Amino acid sequence: MIKNSFLETIKILDGEVFNILHHQQRYESVLRSLGSVNCKNLIEYITPPPNGLYRCRLVYTPASIDVTYHAYTKKEIRSLKIVHDNLIEYSKKSTDRKAIDSLYEKKENCDDILIVKNALICDTSIANIALYKEGTWYTPASPLLRGTTRQRYIDEGLLVPQDIRVDMLKYYTKAALLNAMIDFDIITDISFE
């Protein structure tokens, strides 16, 4: 693993590369924030496997890009342990996940964690979250990471960013997890502990 490196996780299904526009935009945004103007076209580095579902892991620095492919099996998530951390920072999708991994260790018997920062719902350890109330899907206005799938659904008008406090969870009737691999995965019987 490259020190101080960043990554994009890109879904590939039967040779098709998904949501490359939003991955490209985030990649370019990260490099610009580091002072680099040397942005490459990511699709030129991807040679998708022709059959099956794969997680394309694209690790990069301003000077390099490394691409690997991993067969993907979805992890079932039905319960989220609420964990608080007011100092956590993960605004760039980095290979350094020590802070998130440390919180994940607190999940106890739950499938994953729901990170809360300054009393506001943020993300799980692997996905953005959306919550449903009165005909509208909402997503935290201040997630830890502005995910590419989350951004696509906001751009399409299907998700509304909103501050969501922990004490507001009881007012939402459904939840969905969002990331590049699972897209918009509605969980009808999720529990928060």
Buried (B, 14 or more C-beta within 10 A) or exposed (E): EBEEBBBBBBBBBEEEBBBBEBBBEBBBEBBEEEEEEEBBEBEEEBEBBEEEBBBBBBBBBBEEBBBEBEEBEEEEBEBBBBBEBEEBEBEBBBBBBEBBEEBBEEBEEBBBBBBBBEEBBBBBBBBBBBBBBEEEBBBBEBBBBBBBBBBBBBEEEEBEBBEBEBEBBEEBEBBBBBBBBBBBBEBEEBEBE
